[in-house]
Amino acid sequence: MYFRDKVSYQPLPLPDRVSLSDDAALDQAERFRDYMKKRHSVRDFRPDPVPSDIIAACVEAAGTAPSGANHQPWHFVAISDPGMKSQIRAAAEEEERAFYEGGAGDEWLSALEPIGTGASKPHLDIAPWLIVIFAQRYGMTKDGHRYKNYYVPESVGIATGLLIAALHHAGLSTLTHTPNPMKFLNALCARPDSEKPVMILAVGHPYDDATVPAAAKIKKPLSEILTLHRG
C-alpha cells in the first residue's frame, strides 16, 4: 500500500501464527501437494454460472500475496458479461491467428503442438468467468501523483499463483491465456495506461467430457527442480 505522506516503521507482534509439529507439517504439505496435483488446465468448460462471491473471495486471497514495498501492484477484472467476453474472444482470436500463421516461428509452434492449442478460443465465451490480470507499472494517487512500483512482474506472478490455487481450492478449473499483444484489454476493461494486462484466466467447472493433453501430465521429477544444501 503506497502512502504519499511519510510513514515510519512500526513493528507489530505477529498477528497470526500457524504452529505445527514436524509430523503434522509434513502431513499438511503432502496433502496440499496431492491436492494441487489434481489441478488441470482445461479448455472445455460448462457454461454453468459461478457465484460472484466465490470469485471475489479467491481474488481477495490473491491480494494477500507479498509484493515489492507492499505496493500490491495488481488489479483483477472479473467478467461474466457475455458481450464483454465475446469482445475479448474476438480480439484475442485476431491476435492468435497472426501468431499461428507465422508470427510465432516454427520452434514455438512445434513446442505447442503436443498441447493441442490453436487460434480458436471458444472457452473465452463459454467459461462463466474471465479474470483479466493487470500489472500496475506505476501507481497514481487520487490527486494525480505518480509513484513507482517495485518488483512488479515478481509480485503479480506470486499473486496470480495464489489466485489459481484459491480457485482450485474452491473446486474450479482454470486456463491461462496470454494473447500477444494484449493492449486491447485496457480499453475493453476500462483500465488506465499505467496498467499492463498480463493474463486472461478462464474460470469455471470442467465439462463432463473435458480432456487434457497427455503431454501436460508429464512433470519434471523432484530431482530436477530441487537442490538441497543440508546444514
C-alpha positions in Angstrom: 0.0 0.0 0.0 1.5 3.3 -1.1 1.4 6.3 1.4 2.3 9.7 0.0 3.0 11.0 3.5 6.0 9.6 5.3 5.1 6.6 7.3 7.7 5.3 9.8 8.4 1.7 10.5 6.3 0.3 13.4 6.8 -3.4 14.2 3.7 -5.3 15.3 3.6 -8.6 17.1 3.0 -11.4 14.6 -0.9 -11.3 14.4 -1.4 -14.8 13.1 0.7 -17.9 13.8 0.3 -21.4 12.5 2.3 -23.8 14.6 2.6 -27.5 13.6 4.8 -30.3 14.7 7.2 -31.6 12.1 5.0 -34.7 11.5 1.8 -32.5 11.2 3.6 -30.1 8.9 4.8 -32.9 6.6 1.2 -34.3 6.5 -0.2 -30.9 5.6 2.5 -30.4 2.9 1.8 -33.8 1.4 -1.9 -33.3 1.4 -1.6 -29.9 -0.3 0.9 -31.3 -2.8 -1.5 -34.2 -3.7 -4.5 -31.8 -4.0 -2.6 -29.4 -6.3 -1.7 -32.4 -8.4 -5.4 -32.6 -9.2 -5.3 -29.1 -10.7 -5.5 -29.2 -14.5 -5.7 -26.6 -17.2 -8.9 -27.3 -19.2 -10.3 -25.9 -22.4 -13.7 -27.5 -22.1 -15.9 -25.5 -19.6 -19.5 -25.9 -18.6 -21.5 -22.6 -19.0 -23.0 -23.1 -15.6 -22.8 -19.9 -13.6 -20.5 -19.5 -10.7 -21.5 -17.1 -7.9 -19.5 -13.8 -7.9 -18.9 -14.2 -4.2 -16.7 -17.2 -4.9 -14.6 -15.2 -7.4 -14.3 -12.3 -5.0 -13.1 -14.5 -2.2 -10.5 -16.0 -4.4 -9.3 -12.6 -5.6 -9.2 -11.4 -2.0 -6.9 -14.4 -1.2 -4.7 -13.4 -4.2 -4.5 -9.9 -2.7 -2.7 -11.2 0.4 0.4 -12.0 -1.7 3.7 -10.4 -0.8 4.8 -7.5 -3.1 7.6 -5.1 -3.5 7.4 -2.4 -0.8 3.9 -3.8 -0.2 2.6 -1.6 -3.1 0.4 -4.5 -4.3 0.8 -3.6 -8.0 -2.1 -5.6 -9.4 -5.7 -5.3 -10.4 -8.1 -8.1 -11.3 -11.1 -7.5 -13.6 -13.6 -10.4 -13.3 -16.0 -10.6 -16.2 -19.2 -12.7 -16.6 -20.9 -10.3 -19.1 -21.5 -12.3 -22.3 -21.0 -9.2 -24.5 -17.6 -8.4 -23.0 -16.5 -12.0 -23.1 -17.4 -12.1 -26.8 -15.4 -8.9 -27.5 -12.4 -10.4 -25.7 -12.7 -13.6 -27.7 -12.9 -11.7 -31.0 -9.9 -9.5 -30.2 -7.9 -12.4 -28.8 -8.5 -14.7 -31.8 -7.4 -11.9 -34.1 -4.0 -11.8 -32.3 -3.9 -15.6 -32.2 -4.5 -16.0 -35.9 -1.4 -13.8 -36.6 0.5 -15.9 -34.1 -0.3 -19.3 -35.6 0.0 -18.1 -39.2 3.7 -17.3 -38.7 4.2 -14.8 -36.0 5.3 -17.4 -33.5 8.0 -19.1 -35.5 8.5 -22.8 -36.2 10.2 -23.6 -33.0 7.5 -22.1 -30.8 4.7 -23.7 -32.8 6.5 -27.1 -32.6 6.7 -26.8 -28.9 2.9 -26.1 -28.7 1.9 -29.0 -30.9 1.7 -31.6 -28.1 -0.6 -29.2 -26.1 -3.1 -29.0 -29.0 -3.7 -25.3 -28.9 -4.9 -23.2 -31.9 -6.3 -19.9 -32.9 -9.9 -20.7 -31.9 -10.7 -19.9 -28.3 -14.3 -20.8 -27.7 -13.6 -21.2 -23.9 -13.4 -17.4 -23.7 -17.2 -17.3 -24.5 -18.2 -20.4 -22.7 -16.4 -20.2 -19.3 -18.7 -18.4 -16.9 -15.9 -16.0 -15.8 -12.8 -14.4 -17.3 -10.4 -12.8 -14.9 -8.1 -10.3 -16.6 -4.9 -9.7 -14.5 -3.3 -6.3 -14.8 0.2 -5.3 -13.6 0.4 -1.7 -12.4 3.7 -0.5 -13.8 3.3 2.6 -11.7 0.7 3.9 -9.4 -1.4 7.1 -9.3 -2.9 8.7 -6.2 -6.4 10.1 -6.3 -4.9 13.6 -6.6 -2.8 12.7 -9.6 0.6 12.0 -8.0 2.6 9.3 -9.8 4.7 6.9 -7.8 7.0 4.0 -8.6 6.1 0.3 -8.0 8.8 -2.3 -7.4 9.3 -5.9 -8.5 6.1 -5.7 -10.4 6.4 -8.9 -12.5 7.5 -10.9 -9.5 4.7 -9.5 -7.3 2.0 -10.1 -9.9 3.3 -13.6 -10.6 3.0 -14.5 -6.9 -0.5 -13.1 -6.7 -1.6 -15.0 -9.8 -0.2 -18.2 -8.4 -2.2 -17.7 -5.2 -5.3 -16.9 -7.3 -5.0 -20.1 -9.3 -4.5 -22.1 -6.1 -7.5 -20.4 -4.4 -9.8 -21.1 -7.4 -8.7 -24.8 -7.5 -9.3 -24.9 -3.7 -12.9 -23.7 -4.5 -13.4 -26.6 -6.9 -13.0 -24.5 -10.0 -10.9 -25.2 -13.1 -8.8 -22.5 -14.9 -7.0 -21.9 -18.1 -4.3 -19.3 -18.5 -4.4 -17.4 -21.8 -1.9 -14.8 -22.9 -2.6 -13.3 -26.4 0.2 -11.1 -27.6 -0.2 -8.1 -27.7 -2.9 -7.6 -25.1 -3.2 -3.8 -25.2 -6.8 -4.2 -26.4 -7.8 -5.3 -22.9 -7.1 -1.9 -21.4 -9.9 -0.3 -23.4 -12.3 -3.2 -23.0 -11.8 -3.3 -19.3 -11.6 0.5 -18.8 -8.1 0.3 -17.2 -5.5 3.1 -17.3 -2.4 3.1 -19.4 -0.4 2.7 -16.2 -1.5 -0.9 -16.1 -0.3 -3.7 -18.3 -2.6 -6.7 -19.0 -0.5 -9.9 -18.4 -3.1 -12.7 -18.5 -6.6 -13.8 -19.1 -7.7 -16.5 -16.7 -10.8 -18.5 -17.8 -12.6 -19.9 -14.8 -15.5 -22.4 -14.3 -16.4 -26.0 -13.9 -15.0 -28.5 -16.4 -17.3 -30.1 -19.0 -18.3 -33.7 -18.4 -16.1 -34.9 -21.3 -13.3 -32.4 -20.7 -9.9 -33.6 -21.8 -6.3 -32.5 -21.1 -3.2 -33.1 -23.3 -1.3 -36.2 -22.3 1.9 -34.2 -22.5 0.6 -31.8 -19.8 0.7 -34.7 -17.3 4.4 -35.1 -17.8 6.1 -33.1 -15.0 9.7 -32.8 -14.1 10.8 -35.1 -11.3 11.7 -33.5 -7.9 15.3 -34.2 -8.6 15.3 -31.8 -11.5 13.5 -28.9 -9.7 15.0 -29.1 -6.2 18.6 -28.7 -5.0 19.1 -29.2 -1.2 22.2 -28.0 0.7 21.6 -29.5 4.1 23.2 -28.0 7.1 
